[in-house]
Amino acid sequence: MSNAVGGASALAAELGAEFSTEFKAEFSAWHQAFKLLFEAQLAAHLPPILADAPPRLAEAISYAVQQGGKRIRPMLVMLGGHGADGAPLLPEPATLNQSPLWPAAIAVELIHGYSLIHDDLPSMDNDDLRRGKPTVHRAFDEATAILAGDALQSLAFGLLSDAQKLTDATRLAWVRLLSEGASRMVFGQHMDTTPATRAPTTAELSQMHQLKTGALLHAALMMGAVTKPSAVQAALAAFIRPLGLAFQIQDDILDATGSIEQLGKTPGKDAADHKASYVTVLGLDTARRHLHTTMTEAVQALAPLGQSADALRACAEFVLTRDH
């Protein structure tokens, strides 16, 4: 067990989950079933939107977004739209295929895919591996990678505008949330790549991570919840803000403690590139303490939602204990 995973497991136990071991196992099985459903939906949605693309560009786009992954952002879309009174704690896989939320779930993952393509470029993180395979600019070429990322942005918003079985107000809310999330993600990425003249403060680190990572997670959850009552939306927003920060802190910890086999990408990049992260700026132990604080804040924010938020509590623990 890696240091990151061991520390996270101890932290998860300390936080004290409010649901049973059986439900944790149920959530894990549901997550695996959801990922299979998502891959099928993605495979069905891609060919029509890529029909007019040049073959090599279409191949690069498919290569980028069909390599699997945790699919946390589309999962958050679905969980944000679930939880009505009397509903099961987790959406039934059999009914998910008919969900009107799939365009939002796929669109947010297309934006995430574009961000990973550009993040790996030589002018950014200059990485050769992503999910254990050559990055898009290595598998194809740099120009094709840039254009594949550009195309994924517009394709995502095209999916939203063409979504069926929805009101115009819902489509407009989706576009607003995703455009805000994508823009703020870029703002955070710019902060991350701008050479620093001094070590950032904890507040500055938090701001950068909230933008770079948290903004798209926030967009995903709130896109699913656009028709929920305002009180529910407020609780979800209060939950996802610290969760997004915790997600990036765990990424920083894994970069410092993980292996290339575990992560599917080059570890130790933050330190090697002299980039600001919670670990490089504050040290591993302090980074773990910040992870504890933010995860506690996230779980406590769900208290007003009671048992209906158990799936999100399990999702939070998944973020905390993931090893890649």
N, C-alpha and C positions, 0 to 999 in steps of 0.2 A: 504494500500500500504506500503511495507517495505521501510526502509530508503534507501536500495540499489536501489530499482526500482525507487523510487521518485527522487533520485539524478541523476540516469541515464537518466530518461525521461527529466529532466531539461537540462541535458548536451546535449542530442540529439537535443533538440530544439535550444540550443545555437549554436551548430555546424552548423545548417542550412542545411538541406538536399537539394540537387539539383534536386529533382524529386517530383512529385505531391503526394498528399495524396492518390489519386486513385492508383498510381503505388505502393505505400507502401502496400495498401490492396491487390493489385494484387500479389505482391511478397509474402505476407503472405499466400495467398491461394495457390500459386504455391509451396511454401515450404511444405505445408501440402500434396499436391498431389505428390510432389517428394518423400516424406518420405514413402508414400504408395507404390509407384513404387519401391523404394529401398528395402522395406521389401519383396516384391514379388520376386525381383531379388535375394536377399539373400537366400530366402527360396528355390529358384530353383537351386542355385549354391552349397548350402551346402551338400545336400545328396550325390552327386557324389564324392566330395572330402573327405567325411567322411565315405565312403562305407567300407573301410578296418579298420577303427578305432574300438577299443574295445567299446562295447555299453555304458558303464558308462562314458568313456572319451568323446565319441561323444555327449552324453547327456549334459555333463558339458560344452563342447564347444558351443553347440546350446543354452544352458541356458545363457551363457555369452554374446553372440552376438545378440540374438533375443529378447532382452528386450526393444526394442525401443530406444529412445534417440533423440537428436536433429539432428543427422546425418549431422553435419556441414562439416566434412572432405569429405565424398562422394559428398556432394553438391558442395564443392569447386572444386572438380575434374570436375564436369559437367559444372560449370560456367567458369572454366579456358579454357575449350574447346569450349565455345560458343562465340558469338559476332562477327561473320563475317559480312562484309559489307552487308547491306540489310536484315540481319536476324532480327527477333523479339527480343525485349530486353530480353526476357526469353525463354529458350528452350521449345518448345511445348511438353507437357506431352505425347501426342500421338506419337511423334517421338522419345522420349527418350528411349523407350523400344528397339529400333533398334540401339541405340548408341554403337559404338565399345569401349566406355570408361567404360563400366560396370565392366570389370575385375579390372581396376585400382581403381574404386570407392569402390568395395567390398574389394579389397586387403588392401587399406589404412584403412578401418574400422576394418578389422581383426587385423591389427597391433595395432590399438587403443584399440580394445577389449583385446588383450593380455596385453597391458600396464595397463589397469584398473584391470585386474585379479591380476597381480603382485603388483600393487600399493596398493591394499587392504589387502595384506598378513600381518600376524602378525609381520614379520620382517621389514615391510615398514610402511604403515599408520595404520595397525591393525584396519580396519573398518569392521563393521558387516553388513552395508547396502550399497547398490548401486542401484540407481533408485527405491528406496522404497522397495527393495526385499533383502533377505539375499545374501551377497557376495558369490562368488563361493566356497571359502574355508569353508564357513559356511554351504552352501547348500549341499556340497559334503564332501570334506576333503582337508587338505592342500596339500598333495602330488598330488591329482588329479587336484587341481587348478594350481599348478606349471606346471604340464605336459600339461594341457589344454592351458596355455599361451605359452609354448614352441611350441606346435603343431600349434597354430594359426600363429606364425611367419613363419614357413616353408610352411604352406598352402597358405599364402598370396603370397609368391614368386612363388609357383607352379601355382597359378592362372595367374600371369603375364606371366610366360614362356609359358603357354598353350593358351594365348589369340589369337583369330582369327582375320582376316581382318585387320591386322596391319603389318607394315614393321618390319624387324628385328631391325632397328635403333630405332624405337619407343619402342619396347619391352625392348631393352637394356637401353634406357633412363629412362623408368619406373623403372627398377630394380635399376639403379644407384640412382635415386632420392629417392625411397622408402628406400633403404638400408642406404643412408646418413641420411634421416630423422629419421629412427628408431634408428640408432646408436647414433645420437646426442641427441635424446630423452633420451636414457639410460644415456648418459653423464650428462645430466641435472638432472636426477633422482638421480644419485650418489651424485652430489653436494648437492641436497636437503636433502639426508639422512645422509650425513657426519656431525658428531657433530662439531659445530663451536666453536672456542675459542674466538670469538668476533662477534659483530654485523656486517653484511656485508654492504658494501657501496652500493649506488644506482646502480652504474655500475655493481657490482657483482650480485645484485639482477636481473638486466636486463639480464645479461649473462645467469644466471641460468634459468630464465623463457623463454628466447629465445630458449634455448636448450630443456628444459623439455616439453614445450607446443608449442612453435612457430615452431620448426623444422618439426613436422609432418604436421602442417597446411601448411607450405611452400611446403612440398613435394606434398601434395594433389593438391594445386592450380597449381603448375608447371607441375605435371603429366598430368593434363588436357590440359596444354598449350604447350606441347612439339613441336607441329607443327606450332605454331604461329611465326610470324616474331620476330626478336630479339628485336626490339623496344617495341613491346607489352609485351614480356617476361620481359623486364627490368622494365616496369611500374608495372606489376603484382608483381614482386619480391619486388619492393619498397613499394608496398601496403601491402603485406602479412607480412612483417617483423614487422612493428608497430602493425598491427592487431593481430598477434600472441601474442605480449606482452600485448596488451590491453585485450585479452581474459583471460590471466592468472591474470592480475590485477583485472578484474571483478570477477574472481573466488575467489581471496583473499578477496575482499569486501563482496561477498556473504557468504563466510565461517564465516565472522565476524558478519554479520547482518541477515542472513537467519535463517529459522526454519527447523526442520527435515522434516516437512510435505512439505515445499516448495522445499527443495533441494533433498529430497529422500535419503539423507545420513546424517551422524552425523555432525552438525555444530560446529564451535568453535574448530576444531581439531588443527589448526595452533597454537593458543594461548595455548591450553592445552598441546600440545606436544613440546612447545617452539621452533617451527619451524619458520624459516625466511620467511616472506612474506611482501608484500608492506604495509599491515596494521600493522603487529606486529612490523616491524622495523621503519616505517615512520609515522604511525598513519592513521586514516581513512580519514581525510581531505586531507592530502598530497597524499594519494593513489588516491583519486578522482581527484586531480589536475594532477597527472601523467597519469591517464586514459584519461583526457581531451587532454593532449598534444599528446599522442600516437594516439588517434583516429583522431585528426586533421591532424597529419602527414600522416596517412593512407589514409584518404579521399583526401588530396591534391595530393598524389602520383598518383591518377587516372585521374588527369586533362588532361594529353595527350591523353587519350582514349575517352574523350568526353562522349556523351550519351550512347555509347555502354557499358560503365561500370556501368550504373545505377543499374543493378542487384547486383553488388559487393558493391556499396554504400549502398543499402538496406540491404545486408548481414552484412555490418559493423554496421549498426544501430541495427540490430537484436542482434549482439554480445553485443552491448552496453546496450541494454534495457532488455536482458533476465533476468529471475529471478531464474534460476536454471542451 
